[in-house]
Structures are given as C-alpha cells and as structure tokens.
C-alpha cells in the first residue's frame, strides 16, 4: 500500500494525517509541541513528531516503508538549517520515501488556496503569515514578525485594563469582562493572579482565550477594544503585503487566505480591516476563509510532491473522511 502523510506541527499540538492515493484519510495521530526551538535536543523534537505519526500509521494499517510522500509543515522551520535538520531527522526515522519540510505558514496557505498560491494570514493563539507564487517560490514572516493574534490581543487587553485602573488610559468595558473571566473582583486581584509568588499564572494559550472578549466588545462599540482590533488588522495586513512583495505578487489579484481560530469569531471588524488594507494596495485580491485545517494543506503538498493533482475527487475524499472537529481543538 502507498500512503501519503501530512504533518502540521506547532507550539500547542502536532497533527499527523495519513491518506491513501485516492485522498481518503485513513489514519490520524496527535502529540504535543514540535517546535524544534523549544526542545532541549533535536531528537526530542523528532520523537514528538514520530509520536503523532506512528499512531496515524497504525490506524491506517500501514508502516513507515509505505509512506510514498510526506510533508512536514512545522513551527520552528524558519531557516535553511532548520529545514535541513528536520528533514534529516525524518529521513533517519524512516518517515517518508519523499520528504518535504516547510514552515507552518505554507501548509496553512495550501489548505486554503485553490491552487496553492497567494498570501495566508493565520491568526490563532499566535500568527503565521506567508506567500507563495506560481513558480513555487515562497516566503514566511518568521522572525520578522512581532507577537500577534490571540496571545497578543489577550496581553493587550490586560494592559489596557491595568492602565485604565490607575488612570493613565481611558476606561473600558474590558475591565468588567476580564474580571468576570478571571473570577476576581478587582484589577489588583487579576494582577495578583499573574504575579504573586506561588501562583501559577495562565499560559499563552489561556491568555489567547481573551481574544473573543476583545472582538465582542469591539463589535459592541467599546472604543478601546475597537481601536485594538483595527490596529491589529492593519498590522496583520502589512505583514501579508510584505509576504506578497517578497514573492513578487503585490499589486496582482492574488488569493488571500484567512486561517485560524480568531477568524471564526462572528464579528467582521478584524477581517474587514485586513481586507480593506490589503485591497488599498492590491485591489483585485480574492478572499477565502480557509476550507481546511493546515494539516490538510500539508497532506496536499505531500501529494503534489509526488506528482499527484489535488482534483475534485481527492477534495471530495478529504471531505468524506475528515475526522471530527475535536481532533483539531487546541
């Protein structure tokens, strides 16, 4: 049996999907953080990736020798040295006859683009932006990018509440909302929650859960939250345009892919700000809310690396055999 492997690895989880040649997803595996920069050794990172791949293969009834093509779309694949080391690790582990390694932005782009080209803005706990042109040339924001998206919006909200409490910024409805969220009765209590010795402060994933609160209040007209979301949208768009510029598609009618949990919010302010800012430079862009999760983009890239086309039959097979949404939950 010939199988195809797509892996999406990030700082919160790693997903591995195994599919047959027709596009049917026949194996799913999940493990933890596989960002190579956060692991004590490269081998620790490789083991985490393998911990997602192995159960996916077992579910599929396949072994490592049957992986015709594999694509690893990974947070922490930032420099050529990272690509080389990660690819070498996957070769050593026997995880693919043909192996491609990309930054996780590129898997997200492929998941949402009808032809694999364009610009992706991924906004979840963190952010990932990238672009790819018709010649296969790609670029991603990597270390050019500031902290963004859910995590950053959460910390900005707490900053606004702290500053409003001592009178150096204007009052905001974020105060009552965050006190309710953290189940405290004062801003001092919220700050103690993060700083008092012996306390275990919320981590970045938990802080990112404040983003929907900011989005809600921005839509309801809170001036502080509204300004925060507009500023965030403009900055995300600027990174998207930079990515387009790096691969030579700025000022062209490229595909703009919006991907990630923050964009699932029902409000439109963030999305509209991004689109308006990008269309002020590249007016012909077509906007897509990503049809698939990034791991499917990695799977598509694995097929394409083996010379196979992502046609309507394979897309239908993906849809028909997609695992439940609980698999993707952070």
Secondary structure, DSSP 8 states (H G I E B T S, - for coil): --EEEEEEE-SS-EEEEEEETTS-EEEEEEES---GGGSSSHHHHHHHHHHHHHHHHHHHT--GGGEEEEEEEETT--SHHHHHHHHHHHHHTT--SSEEEEEHHHHHHHHH-SSS-EEEEEESSSEEEEEE-TTS-EEE-GGGS-S-HHHHHHHHHHHHHHHHHTTSS---THHHHHHHHHT-SSHHHHHHHHHSTT-----HHHHHTTHHHHHHHHHHT-HHHHHHHHHHHHHHHHHHHHHHHHTT-TTS--EEEEESGGGGSS--HHHHHHHHHHHTT-TT-EEEE-SS-HHHHHHHHHHHHTT----HHHHHHHHHH---GGGG--
